[in-house]
Amino acid sequence: MSPHPRHPLSALACPSSTGGWPPPTPKSSGDYVSASSTSLYAHSLMNMPETTCPTCNKKLASISGYNQHLAKTTNPACRDLYLTSRQFHANLPPRVPQDDDQHMDIGDAPDPNQLPLDFEGDFFGTYAEDKLEWPAEFDDGEAMGDALTDEEHLDDDGAHDEWEPPLVPSDNAHEGDDEHNDAQDQHTPDAQEPDPHHRVEQRLRDHEQVPIVVHYPDQRAGQPINPTKQLSNATYHAQLNGSGTDNVYAPFTSKLDWEMARWAKLRGPSSTAFSELVSIEGLSDTLGLSFKNSRELNKIIDNELPGRPKFKREQIVIADEAFDVYYRDIIECIAALFGDPNFADFLAFVPERHYADEDETVRLYHEMHTGKWWWNTQKSLDRENPGATIIPVIISSDKTQVTLFRNKTAYPVYMTIGNIPKEIRRKPSRQAHVLLAYLPTTRLEHVTNKASRRRMLANLYHACVGRVLAPLAAAGINGVNMRSGNGAMHRCHPLFACFVGDYPEQVLATGVKTMQCPNCDVPSDELGLAAGAANYQPRNLDAVLDALSALDEGGLAFVRACTEAGIKPIVHPYWEGLPFVNIFESITPDVLHQLYQGLVKHLLAWLSEACGSAEIDARCRRLPPNHHIRHFMKGITTLSRLSGTEHSQICRFLLGIIIDIKLPNNMSSSRLLRAVRGLMDFLYLAQYPCHSSETLTFLDAALDLFHDNKEIFVDLGIRNSFNLPKLHFALHYAHMIRMYGTTDNYNTEYTERLHIDLAKDAYRSTNHKNEFAQMTTWLEQREKNFRHEKYVQWRLAGTAHHPHHHPRPPEMSFCRTQTMTKHPSVKAVTMDKIVNEYGATYFRESLTRYIAKASLPINTAITPRQLEDRAGDVYLPFQTLPVFHKVKWVSVDVRGQGNPQVTLDSVHARPGRSRPFTSDSVSSRFDTAFINDGTGGPLSIKGYRIGQVRVMFSIPPKALSTLFPPTFRPPKHLAYVEWFTALHAPDRNHGLRKVSRVIKNGERLASIIPISNIHRSAHLIPHFGPNAPREWSSANVLDECRTFFVNPYLDRHSFVTLR
């Protein structure tokens, strides 16, 4: 109870609709007020239709409107009333809340001798989570759905549905900082015990920067054999003609001469067009060029620039027919990669074991040198040649079409080495792959017998690849001296480690029959069984080699022996004589073709038949926009020839759109949801860039979840069996990750991209006659230009020493930096437009409260009523605000590998734009995002709420000194957001978490927050029900739908956090 006597002027500061006093007394700290009121105090006057100014009789809609009227009025009488009121409130001593206030109800009669009771807490303030009365978390979707039915009518009794992150103090208002700093890492733990999945993920992240490393016991392994160093760039400099001069760009005469040559070979037009350009009279002399046509330029590049090994042509004779194969010396190619100065700081020379715990029980797998293959092979090699440096050779082959018509193909073979980090290998721009050979592309159409034709093609393939890889046999045993990029000499043993290819290439390389597993001996009719049900063992290499040796006993005995061994009768397969090679163990997982282009492709067809194409397409068209989501406005079921990228984009929302969808005969969708969930989880887990022995158990569990529920497709009449080789090979993923590191070490997606640069573009540079000779010449010149460019950069930068970068587990910390544009999207937007066009209904009220709270001294306790009074006194000295339509997050080069910045995520908040033509109009877009309350960590939903961003803005600099005290440093950018409820426990079938808008009295709860509190975008999938409402659209679904599911498949970070 307040000790202050009632003062006559208090009736002027807070008038009722009739001008009388006192109004009904509001509740104290237990009371809850929603955003439907334009002021907190006005909520206690719910029966009052409007407010009247006692001096000018102007009718106003709310108390806050009345306070704003007094603060901004030019009427002398109203102004005097405002100043008198402020003086009265300034003279009041601070109010001390009493314990009795906690028990007063709205219906209690007020004491006429006391001031109205103030509210405790901020209307847009921060509350302890146990004070928030969010709907309880349930174990399954059915119970959750029942509780959320009346979300808009939450009980007022003691509920604090408002929520907002705390204000950022002056010394923490840095928007450009990385997302994950020390303050965020030391977050408050969840009230509930975290689930095992998040504990495992957290352990994986905690040791990603500095894992527990167990080094290989023999310290001689991987060490240089000669302390004398000779830098690669210095060797290159000595090989250049005219290297004795001071010309950095030699053999070119000047910087302009070099850059013109580089542009002509890497970015320029055809040779004929370039010759016509430089032959323009006076152009060559004016620019000081050392060449006057393409022929002269090619002569300089061919004769004066060192480069990678040259191609050579050789004929392979199969069945009395000769075929041309273009290839390079593989040892020289390995030496070129191993000695590339751009990779020198990142090479791995010795195997290691990485662990996530001090007890060394949770092993980490990421780069190839952390896998078991390298460690085991090093031990085997050290028995004969201790001190060796192993170079794991990764081979990939894939036939590709180089023309849109005429069906012209090329058959490239690519090579890279496992010493180079996978982050570098996966980028074509880093030139970490070498085009090793072009194999013959003949189809042997003149051979009419199909079986004979297949045998001849297989033998031709192995004969050609065997010729290319033959030098590895002796070099793998005896070793070859090679200098790394830093000039140190190593005794290197290049060993064939992995073969990367799609299923037809795997079958061709191993010699097994189609519809068989290239890794194990599982029967063809058991390919669809789970791990515990299938009966299989790894293929017996010794038995296969014994069968191959039967060739000397005659053709019939050879065929019989190969048949018994389970392979085709291939004469001397290329891997037969290579040391330390088990070809069946070398076949690696193929995420692109086995998962995206295989299982996901099958799954889409099954779901279309089970759920109905029309309904699936209707839901696709009604998904809200997001940075990671591609909108298929025509649906997904009618698309043909989908790429792996498109299948990846579909997987990001596939599970969410089939929730509650009708199945034939009213069959329950529980098993369908669990089967799809298992396959999606396996897909995302298989692509982790760092695995632990614990996360690999999750990988197997996800596959088991699919197998346990896949019979739903049989019951629906869609499938009779699941004997798919690609489904079976998923059983081998965990083992292969333990052997060779994570799947991004050997993904065919990288080599598919190489087809563009090293096959298709090369073919387009030819005259299409004797094209392979021209293609190899074009590639050699291209590589020489790239190498000379690195040399020029080295000469210009000097010979600064860079410390060796020790390989570490990759990017599980999701480091990224939040950025805003330098200039606003719209320089001046009026308050009315912000309210009406951006949908920020209570923008003025939210902003004044934010300013009032920010103006308080640090750690000052204030009641909500006092804050209400302060907010009413805030005068906004501007009518327009600069508005930003996008905030984005860019990548951070945490490994120092020179990676360029890329946009990883973004949040948009912009109104629509109308155009004369409907196709040119742009719909409004107000994205949803995860918002940090200051306690959120990197791998937990604790401390986060989802909000819809309505407007992002800045307060004009000239107004800052007026609105804020000098002790407070306001954030440069602010956002108005509308809140959703807390995230619930995952559903037991589909695993997604449900949220809905926080609604009070039919209106949405909103706040002003610093933009730096926006953590990342969130994608909400509407709860469609049995049928998607046809009045919903992508533009209005966030406003029309009541409940949503939070999408965990946006990207890896969403998956780790929400799963």
VEXLUMGU-91606 format. One record per residue (C-alpha): residue in three letters; x, y, z. Coordinates in pm, whole numbers, plus 32768, in hexadecimal, padded with zeros to 4 digits. Layout:
N
AlaXYZ...
//
This chain:
1059
Met800080008000Ser808081557FA5Pro80C7824980C7His808D837A7FEFPro7F4984438014Arg7E7784757EE5His7ECF85B27E27Pro7DD4866A7D4ELeu7EC086787C25Ser7ED184FD7C10Ala7D7E85007B6BLeu7E0E85D67A54Ala7F3184EC7A16Cys7E5783B579F6Pro7CF3841B799FSer7BD8832B796CSer7AF083357842Thr7A12841C7906Gly7B2784E179A6Gly7AD484527AFDTrp7BBB83A57BF1Pro7C1382A67C6BPro7C0781927B6APro7BE780267BD2Thr7D227FB07C7FPro7DEF7EBE7BAELys7E927D867C31Ser7FFA7D8D7CA1Ser81187CB17C34Gly80407B8A7BD4Asp7F7A7C487AD2Tyr7FBA7C177961Val7F807D0A7848Ser7F8F7CC176D7Ala7FEE7D8B75A6Ser7E817DD3755CSer7E9B7EF9764BThr7F58802D75DESer7FCD805C7743Leu7FEB7F7E7870Tyr7F0E80587947Ala7E0580697839His7DDA7EF07859Ser7D517F2379B7Leu7C50800F7920Met7BC47F0F782CAsn7A627F8C785FMet7ABE80EE77F1Pro7A808129767DGlu7B5D82617661Thr7C1383757720Thr7BC584EA771ACys7CBE86027756Pro7C2886DE786DThr7CB0882377D5Cys7C66880D765FAsn7B5F86F4766DLys7C1586307562Lys7BAF84C2755FLeu7CD183CD7562Ala7CD38254753DSer7DB682017662Ile7E7B8280778ASer7FC0827076C1Gly7F19833675AETyr7EB2843776B0Asn8014844C773DGln80A2847275DEHis7FA18581759ALeu8013864576CBAla818386177677Lys8160868F750FThr8042878A7525Thr806588F974C6Asn7F2989587588Pro7FA48A3876AAAla7EA189B177A0Cys7EF988467755Arg806988997764Asp8045893978BBLeu7F8888097936Tyr809F872878B5Leu81B387EF7961Thr80F088027AA8Ser80B3868C7A9FArg822586407A68Gln828687207B89Phe818B86727C6AHis821185157C18Ala837A85877C3AAsn833A85F87DA0Leu82AD84A77E0DPro839D83CF7EDAPro83DF826F7E55Arg82CA817A7E94Val831C80477F64Pro82517F1A7EF7Gln81A07E688012Asp816C7CF7803BAsp7FF57D2B803CAsp80097DA07ED4Gln80517C3F7E65His7EF77BCB7ECEMet7E1A7CE17E46Asp7D2C7C837D2FIle7C987D607C24Gly7B497D4E7CCEAsp7BCC7DD27E1CAla7B407F277E78Pro7C5180337E7FAsp7C9C81067FADPro7C31826A7F52Asn7D4E82F38025Gln7E5D823B7F68Leu7EFC82647E14Pro7EAA815B7D10Leu7F8280277D39Asp809D80087C3CPhe80E37ECF7B73Glu82287E137BADGly82EE7DA57A80Asp83107E397926Phe82057E1C7820Phe83147DBC772CGly84027D53783EThr84C47C1F78A3Tyr84387B167989Ala84C979DD7A1CGlu846778B0794EAsp83B578077A6FLys82D479387A86Leu8263790E791FGlu8129784178FETrp816A77A777ACPro80A87670774DAla8145753F77F0Glu822B74667722Phe8190731C76BFAsp821471CC765BAsp815671A77519Gly80AD7273740EGlu7F4A7215746CAla7F5D729D75CFMet801773CD7555Gly7F11741A7452Asp7DFA740C7552Ala7EAA74FE7639Leu7EEB75F97524Thr7D88760474A4Asp7D2F77287584Glu7E8077D5756FGlu7DDF7928753FHis7D1879087685Leu7E2C78C4777FAsp7DC678FB78E4Asp7E1C7A557967Asp7E4B79E37ACCGly7FB77A1E7B1CAla802E79E079B6His814E7AAA7924Asp813E7A5B77B2Glu82117B89775BTrp837A7B3C7715Glu849E7C057698Pro86197BEF76A7Pro86BA7CE0779DLeu87407E29771FVal88A57E1B76A6Pro89817EE97791Ser8A607FF27701Asp8B9B7F2076FBAsn8AFA7DFA7645Ala8A4A7EA47525His8B227E1C740FGlu8A587D9972EAGly8B7A7D357211Asp8C097C367306Asp8C027AC272C1Glu8ACF7A0B7333His8B82792F7429Asn8C4779E8752FAsp8CAA798F768DAla8B757A2C7722Gln8A9679507653Asp8B5C78167694Gln8B287842780AHis89B3782877ECThr88C277C478FAPro887E764F78E7Asp872775D07896Ala863875A179B6Gln86017440793AGlu871B7348790APro8794736477A1Asp874D723876C9Pro886B714D766BHis887171CB7505His88C4732F756EArg89C172B8766DVal8A7671FC7559Glu8A657326746DGln8AE4740C757FArg8C07732375CBLeu8C56731A7459Arg8C5C74957448Asp8D1874CE758DHis8E4B7414750CGlu8E3B747B73A1Gln8F3D759073C2Val903574D774A1Pro8FEB7361749BIle90AC72657565Val91AF71F37468Val926470A57477His938F70B47390Tyr94156F9272CBPro950E6EDC73AEAsp96306ED672B8Gln96AA703C72A9Arg97666FF97165Ala96206FD670A2Gly95DB70FD6FBEGln971D71B27016Pro97FF72546F0EIle992F71886EAAAsn9A0272B96E5APro9A0873F86F2CThr9A6474C86DFBLys9936757B6D6DGln990075F46C0DLeu97C076BA6BE2Ser96DE76596AC3Asn96BE77BF6A4FAla983777E16A4DThr985076AB6974Tyr97477737688DHis98067880687AAla994177CB6812Gln9885771666FCLeu98037855665FAsn98B478E1652FGly993B7A376582Ser991E79F966F8Gly9A5E7ABB672FThr99AD7C0366ECAsp98EA7CC867EAAsn97AC7CA86720Val96A97C096805Tyr95CA7BAD66E0Ala96D47B066604Pro96BE7A7C64FCPhe95BA7B8C64C4Thr96427CEA64A2Ser955B7DA06593Lys94357D81667ALeu93487DE76564Asp93E57CE86479Trp93B67BD1657EGlu92537C3265DDMet91E97C416470Ala927A7AE5643AArg91D17A5E6574Trp90827AF36510Ala909F7A6263B1Lys90DC78FF642BLeu8FF878F7655DArg8EDF79EC6519Gly8EFF7A5C63B3Pro8E467A0E626ESer8EAB790F6169Ser9009790860DAThr8F92799B5F93Ala8EDB7AB9603DPhe90097B086117Ser90F07B085FEBGlu900C7BFB5F39Leu90087CDA606EVal91817CF7609DSer91BD7D165F26Ile91077E635F20Glu92037F585E97Gly92CF7FF95FAALeu92257F4160CASer93417E506110Asp944B7F616101Thr937E805561D2Leu934B7F5362E6Gly94AD7ED162CCLeu94437D696292Ser95447C5D6247Phe94557BA06165Lys93827C07603CAsn92997ADC601FSer922E79A160D5Arg933978CF602DGlu945279A660B7Leu93B479A66210Asn9392782C620DLys94FF780E61A8Ile956D78DD62D5Ile949A780C63C2Asp950276BD6330Asn96777700631BGlu96C677F06437Leu95DA77A36558Pro9614766F6632Gly94DD75AF6692Arg944A746666FDPro94A673256642Lys9453731364D2Phe93587221643FLys93C671026367Arg92FF70226280Glu93186EAA627FGln925A6D9761D2Ile91B86C78628EVal91646B4061C7Ile90356A77622FAla8FB669576159Asp909969C16039Glu900F6B23603FAla90DB6C5660A4Phe90566D716179Asp90F96EBB61D5Val91266F1F633ETyr91AC7078639FTyr9252707964F3Arg9361711365CCAsp9470707C66A4Ile93BE704767EEIle94FC706868BFGlu954571BE6827Cys93DC72276864Ile93F471BE69D1Ala953B727D69F2Ala949673B3695ELeu937D73A86A60Phe9462734F6B81Gly955174676B23Asp944F75756ADDPro94B4769E6BB6Asn934876FF6BEDPhe930F75BB6CABAla945775B76D6AAsp93CB763D6EB1Phe92AB75496EB9Leu933A73F56E5DAla931772CC6F49Phe944371E26F4AVal93F570E7705BPro92BF703770E3Glu922870A3722DArg911370377317His9032714F7390Tyr8F56712E74C3Ala8E4972047560Asp8E9171A076C7Glu8FBC718277AAAsp8F7F700D77DAGlu8FA36FD47662Thr8E5C6F177646Val8DA46FF9754DArg8E686FFE740BLeu8E4471117305Tyr8E4C70DC718CHis8E6971F67092Glu8F9B72186FAEMet902170E16F07His915170CF6FEEThr9067709F711AGly8FD56F5F7089Lys90476DFD70CETrp90C06DB16F6CTrp91E76EA16F7BTrp92506E2F70D7Asn923D6CBC7080Thr92EE6CEA6F34Gln94026DB56FD8Lys943D6C9670CCSer944B6B996FB0Leu95376C716EE4Asp961A6CBB700BArg966A6B497031Glu97346B5E6EF2Asn97786CD36EC3Pro97656D9A7005Gly97586F156FE5Ala96746F136EB6Thr9589702D6E57Ile94486F966DCFIle9396704C6CB6Pro92316FC66C9FVal91CB6FD16B31Ile905A700E6AEEIle8FE56FAC6991Ser8E99700868F3Ser8E0D6FAF679EAsp8CC3700666FCLys8C51701E6596Thr8BA871696543Gln8AF972016419Val8BAC73316389Thr8AA5739B628CLeu893173DC62A0Phe890273266156Arg89B572166095Asn89EF715961DALys8B6571A761E1Thr8C07712B6323Ala8D4F713E63DETyr8DD2704A64E2Pro8EB5710C65D0Val8F77707566F2Tyr8FC671646811Met90C871456922Thr910B71F46A6CIle91C7719D6BABGly914771766D0EAsn926172496DA2Ile91AB73826D2CPro908F73E86E16Lys8F3573976D95Glu8ECD75046DBAIle8FC875576CA8Arg8F8D74216BD4Arg8E1B74656BB4Lys8E5075BA6B11Pro8E9975A4699ASer8F30770069A3Arg904F767E6A7CGln90C17588696CAla90F2746D6A65His907C736D6964Val914273066831Leu90AC728566F0Leu916F714466D7Ala90E870A96595Tyr8FE170A36488Leu8F6F6F3C6454Pro8EDF6EBB630BThr8D696EFD62EBThr8D1C6DF261EBArg8BDD6D296211Leu8C576C07613BGlu8B126C0E607CHis8BA56B2B5F72Val8BA76A116073Thr8A4869856058Asn8A566893617CLys89FE695E62B1Ala8AB7687F63A6Ser8BF2688C62D5Arg8BD06A0362B1Arg8BB56A31642AArg8CE769566465Met8DB06A146363Leu8D4F6B6563F7Ala8DAE6AF36553Asn8EFD6A6F64DDLeu8F3C6BAE6417Tyr8EF66C80654BHis8FDF6BB76629Ala90F16BAA6523Cys90EC6D2564FBVal90D96D76666FGly91DF6C6B66B5Arg92CE6D1765C4Val92936E656672Leu92BD6DDE67D5Ala93D86CEA678EPro94ED6DC96820Leu94456DB26977Ala94AD6C46699DAla96216C8669C6Ala96026DE26A5EGly95146D656B6AIle96106C626BE5Asn975D6D0F6BB0Gly96F76E7B6BD7Val974C6FAF6B0AAsn97FE70E66B86Met971D72166B67Arg972D73796BE5Ser95FE740C6C91Gly959175706C4EAsn967375F56D61Gly97A475566CBDAla97DC74336DAFMet983972E46D15His976A71B46D78Arg977C70476D1CCys961C70246C9BHis955B6EE56C60Pro942E6F2F6B7ELeu93266E286BC8Phe91D66DF46B23Ala90DF6E3F6C3CCys8F826E8F6BBDPhe8EB46E6C6A85Val8DA36F726A58Gly8C8A6F306962Asp8B1B6EE86935Tyr8A8C6D876940Pro8AD66D2967D2Glu8C3D6D9D6802Gln8C586CDA6947Val8BDC6B9F689DLeu8CCF6BD6677EAla8DF76C156863Thr8DBD6AEC694AGly8D4669F9683FVal8C0E698E68FCLys8AC3695C684DThr89A96A596841Met88B56A436966Gln89D069D26A48Cys8A826A946B56Pro8BE66AF66AF2Asn8C4F6AEB6C60Cys8BC369A66CE8Asp8B3168566C7DVal89C668936CE1Pro88CF67CF6C08Ser880868A06B13Asp86BF68406BB7Glu873868C56D0ALeu87A16A226C9CGly86716ABE6D43Leu86A86A266E9BAla87216ADE6FCEAla887A6AA67060Gly880669A3715BAla873D68DC705EAla882368D26F2FAsn892967C36F18Tyr8A66684E6E81Gln8BDF68586EA9Pro8CEA69346E06Arg8D5A68AC6CB8Asn8E8567C36CCELeu8F9F686D6C0EAsp9082673C6C29Ala8F7B665F6B85Val8F4F675E6A6ELeu90C667756A2FAsp90DC65F96A25Ala8FC665F66923Leu907866FB6850Ser91B5662B6856Ala90F4651067B0Leu911965C86666Asp924F64F8661FGlu917E63B96634Gly90A964146509Gly8F7564DE64B7Leu8E6F63EA6537Ala8F1E63B26685Phe8F4C652A66A6Val8DDA6570666DArg8D7264646766Ala8E6464E1686FCys8DEA66476849Thr8C8165D9685CGlu8CC2652069A0Ala8D7566516A2BGly8C4D672F69D2Ile8CEF680F68CCLys8CF2682E6754Pro8E0D678E668DIle8EEB68C26664Val904B689565E2His9138693D66D7Pro905C6A46677FTyr911F6B8467C3Trp912B6B4A693BGlu91B469E96926Gly93216A476959Leu93046B826A29Pro93966B696B8BPhe92BF6B846CC4Val91806B936BF3Asn90386AE66C38Ile8F596B6F6B25Phe8E1D6AFF6BD6Glu8E806BC86D0BSer8EE46CF06C2EIle8D866D296BA6Thr8D0C6E596C65Pro8BAC6EDB6CAEAsp8B136FB86BA5Val8A2570B36C44Leu89C271506AF9His895C701B6A36Gln890B6F256B4DLeu884070116C28Tyr87C771426B6BGln87AB70AB6A10Gly87596F526A99Leu86956F296BDCVal860170886BDDLys859270606A76His84E46F196AD0Leu844B6FB56C06Leu83B070D36B41Ala83096FDB6A57Trp82866F0D6B7BLeu81FA703D6C31Ser815370C26AF8Glu809A6F7B6AD3Ala80476F606C44Cys7FDF70C76C8EGly7F6671416B3FSer8028721F6A53Ala7F2C733B6A59Glu7F32735E6BD3Ile80AE73506BEBAsp80D274596ADCAla7FCC75356B83Arg809175306CC7Cys81D8757F6C15Arg813D76B86B84Arg80CD77326CDCLeu8214771F6D99Pro828D78696E2CPro83CF78F46D95Asn852678C36E2DHis868E78F56DC4His86C6777C6DB0Ile857C771D6D10Arg854277126B9AHis83D877436B39Phe835676436A45Met8223770969DELys81B975FB68E9Gly81ED74E669E5Ile82EE73D069F2Thr8238729B6977Thr823172FC6807Leu83A1735867F0Ser8483727C671FArg85FD7250670ALeu863272EC685ESer8799733B68BCGly883872E36A07Thr881F74506A6FGlu86A874526A30His867A73116AF4Ser873E73B16C0FGln865874DF6C08Ile852374026C14Cys85AB73406D3FArg85AD74816E0APhe843274816E27Leu83C073276DB7Leu837272996F0FGly82B873CF6F85Ile81C173D86E65Ile814272746E94Ile80DE729C7002Asp7F69724E7031Ile7F3F72086EBFLys7E32710C6E60Leu7E9C6FAC6E01Pro7DCA6EB36D3DAsn7CC86DF26E09Asn7CFA6EE56F2BMet7E396E2F6F87Ser7F016EC670A4Ser80296F977033Ser81006F4C7165Arg81DA6E4870BALeu81F56F1D6F81Leu826F7047704AArg836A6F757109Ala83F06ED66FC9Val841D70266F1EArg84B470B8705AGly85AE6F9C7072Leu861E6FCC6F0AMet863A71476F2DAsp86FF71287070Phe87E9702E6FCELeu881A71176EA7Tyr887E723B6F85Leu8950716E7076Ala8A0C70D16F54Gln8A81722B6EE9Tyr8B1472987037Pro8C6E732C6FF8Cys8CE072977144His8C62715771E2Ser8CA270B77330Ser8C7A6F4D7392Glu8B376FBF743EThr8A9F70777317Leu8AE26F47723EThr89F36E86731EPhe88ED6F9072CELeu89346F54715DAsp88EA6DE2717FAla87BC6E26725DAla87266F0C7156Leu87496DFE704CAsp86AF6D017138Leu85876DEB716CPhe85466DE56FF6His85666C6B6FE2Asp847F6C3B710DAsn83696D007061Lys83A16CCF6EEDGlu82946BC36ED8Ile81936CDC6ECAPhe81E66CF96D57Val819D6B876D2CAsp80546BA76DE6Leu7FF76CCB6D03Gly803B6BF46BD2Ile815A6CCD6B5AArg827C6BDA6B84Asn82A56A646B8ASer840B6A656C05Phe852C6B526C4AAsn86446A986B9DLeu86FE6BD16B33Pro887C6BCF6B30Lys88846D3D6B92Leu87AC6CF96CC4His88886BD86D2BPhe89CB6C9D6D06Ala89496D8E6E0FLeu899A6C786F07His8B0D6CA96EB5Tyr8B196E226EEFAla8B826E14705CHis8C996D1B7013Met8D1D6DE66EEDIle8D1D6F266FBDArg8DEE6E7570C3Met8EDF6E036FB4Tyr8F076F3A6ED9Gly8E6E705C6F99Thr8D2571096F55Thr8C6D70F26E0BAsp8CD7724C6D95Asn8E3171B76D5ETyr8DB470F46C30Asn8C6A71826BB4Thr8C2471626A3FGlu8B8272B86A4ATyr8CDE73526A33Thr8D46728D6900Glu8BF772CF6858Arg8C4E74406873Leu8DA373FC67D7His8CF57381669CIle8C9B74E9664AAsp8DFE756F665BLeu8EC8744465E8Ala8DE3739A64EBLys8CC67473646CAsp8D8575BD6456Ala8EB0750663C7Tyr8DD8747062B6Arg8D3E75C06260Ser8E9A764D6228Thr8ED975586109Asn8E66754C5FA0His8DC773F85FF1Lys8EBD733E5F13Asn8FBC72625FC0Glu8F39730F60F5Phe8FF972596207Ala914D72CF6189Gln90CC7434618AMet9024740B62DCThr916573966382Thr922874B962EBTrp912175B06365Leu912E751C64C3Glu92AA752C64D2Gln92A5769D6472Arg919776E5656FGlu925B763E6687Lys939676FC6628Asn92D978436646Phe925C77E5679FArg93B97781680EHis945878BF678AGlu934B798C6837Lys93AE78EF6985Tyr951B7937693BVal94D57AA568EDGln94107AC86A2FTrp95367A2F6AECArg962D7B1F6A4ELeu95537C4B6A9DAla950A7BDF6C03Gly966E7B7A6C5BThr96DA7A3A6D07Ala962B7A696E52His9626792F6F29His94D678A16F8BPro94C277B070B2His944776527073His92D2762A70ADHis928874F0716FPro9151744570E9Arg902C746071D8Pro8EC573EC71D1Pro8E0474CB70E3Glu8CFD75D57121Met8C13752C7214Ser8C0C767872D0Phe8B49771F71B4Cys8C13786071CCArg8B7B797B7107Thr8B697AF47117Gln8A2F7BC67110Thr8A3C7CE67019Met895A7E036FB1Thr896B7EDC6E7CLys8A2680216EA1His88FA80EA6E2DPro878A80A76E7DSer86A2800D6D7EVal85B881376DA9Lys864882766E3AAla850783016ECEVal83CE823A6F22Thr82B882E76FDEMet822A8257711EAsp80DB82207075Lys817D81536F61Ile823780827061Val80ED8039710CAsn801A80046FD5Glu81067F796ECATyr81FD7EBE6FA4Gly80F27E407095Ala81A47EC371CCThr80597F147276Tyr80E37F8B73C2Phe8227801C7347Arg820C816F73F4Glu81AC80D87543Ser82C07FD1752ELeu83C880D174D3Thr836E81C375ECArg837980A876E9Tyr84CB80357664Ile855281977683Ala84BD81C577DELys85578083785BAla86A780CE77B9Ser86AF82237863Leu86AF818879BDPro87F581677A7CIle888480077A79Asn87E57F157B71Thr86CF80087BC1Ala85917F617C3CIle84557FF67BAEThr82EA7F8F7BB0Pro822A7F687A6DArg814D808E7AC5Gln827B816D7AF6Leu830680F579ABGlu81B3813D790FAsp81C182A1798FArg832282CB790FAla82C3824277BAGly81A1833477A7Asp8290845277E4Val837B83ED76C9Tyr836C84DB75A5Leu83E98450745APro8499857173A8Phe846E84DA724EGln8355847C7164Thr841883907080Leu8519827E70B3Pro861D81D66FD6Val85B080706F98Phe867A7F3F6F32His85DB7E216E75Lys86DB7D116EB8Val87D87C956FB6Lys88C67B836F4CTrp89D47AA06FD7Val8B177A606F1CSer8C18794E6F45Val8D577970700EAsp8E9E78DD6F90Val8EE9783470DCArg8FF777547044Gly90B6786B6F9AGln909F77B96E4AGly904E78F36D85Asn8EE1789B6D54Pro8E0E79BC6CD1Gln8CE27A376D94Val8B95799F6D32Thr8A3A79ED6DB2Leu89C878D16E93Asp887B79586F0BSer879D7A8B6EFEVal865B7B186F8AHis857C7BFB6EBAAla84777CF46F30Arg83DC7DBF6E14Pro82817E1E6D9BGly81FA7DBA6C4AArg821B7E876B0DSer81047EA46A11Arg814B7EBF689DPro80697EEF676FPhe80A27D846710Thr80597C7D6814Ser818E7BB767B6Asp82677CE2680FSer81CC7D196967Val828C7CAE6A9CSer81DB7C1A6BC8Ser82287C926D25Arg831D7BC16DEAPhe834E7BC26F61Asp842C7AA16FC8Thr843679E77111Ala857679C371D9Phe860D792F7311Ile86477A45740EAsn87407A267529Asp86E17AA57682Gly88517ABA76E3Thr8865795B7774Gly884A788F7635Gly896477A375DBPro89D977237489Leu893775C97495Ser87FF75EF7567Ile86A8768E754DLys86C9770676B3Gly86CC788176B7Tyr862778AA7561Arg84CF790E74EBIle844B7924738BGly83D17A767319Gln83557B0871D2Val84227C377170Arg83407D5170F9Val842E7E7470D2Met85A27EB470FFPhe8608801B7135Ser86FD811171CBIle86B9823872AAPro873C83777207Pro888E83D5729FLys881C853872EFAla870A84AB73CFLeu87E883C4749BSer886684CC758BThr8702853F75C5Leu866D83E87602Phe8782833076BDPro8867838E77DCPro89DC83A87792Thr8A1D826E7862Phe895581957772Arg89D8813D761CPro88AA80DC754DPro88C87FCE7442Lys88F2805472E5His87D87F7B725DLeu86927F1372FEAla85747E307295Tyr84027E1772E1Val83A07CAA730CGlu82627BEA7355Trp828C7AC07439Phe823D794E7423Thr821C785D7545Ala833A779575D4Leu83A676617513His8306751D7583Ala839B73C5759EPro83C47313744FAsp82A0724373D8Arg82D870CE7406Asn828A707F7299His830E719671BEGly83F7723572C0Leu839B739F7272Arg835174A4737DLys820C7568737BVal81E376DE73B9Ser80CD77DD7394Arg80AC795173B1Val808D79F07508Ile7F317A8474F6Lys7E7C7B4E75FEAsn7D1F7BD475CBGly7D407B947458Glu7E827C5A742DArg7FEF7BF87409Leu80FD7C37750AAla821F7D067487Ser83667DA674FAIle848D7E78748CIle85D87DBD749DPro873F7DFA7428Ile877D7D5572D9Ser88B67CB6736BAsn87CA7BD77436Ile87467B3A72F6His880579F372EAArg87A27960719BSer8672792B70BFAla85627835711DHis847A7787702BLeu831B7733709EIle8256762A6FE4Pro80DF76667004His8008756370B1Phe7F39751C6F7AGly7E5374137009Pro7DC173076F25Asn7DA673FC6E01Ala7E5E75426DC5Pro7D6776686DCDArg7D5B76F16C6DGlu7D3E78596CE6Trp7E9A78426D7BSer7FC478B36CAESer813778D26CE6Ala810C7A476D26Asn7FF57A316E2AVal802178DD6ECELeu80DE796A6FF9Asp7FB07A477042Glu7E9E794F6FEDCys7F2078137094Arg7F0577EA720DThr800A76E0725BPhe8152768371B6Phe8267758371C1Val83CC75FF71DEAsn8492757870B9Pro85D074C2712FTyr864A74716FCFLeu86A375D06F56Asp8815758B6F78Arg890774D07056His88F475D1716DSer877875B8717FPhe878F743F717DVal888D74307298Thr87CD75307368Leu866874B6733BArg86A67340732F
//
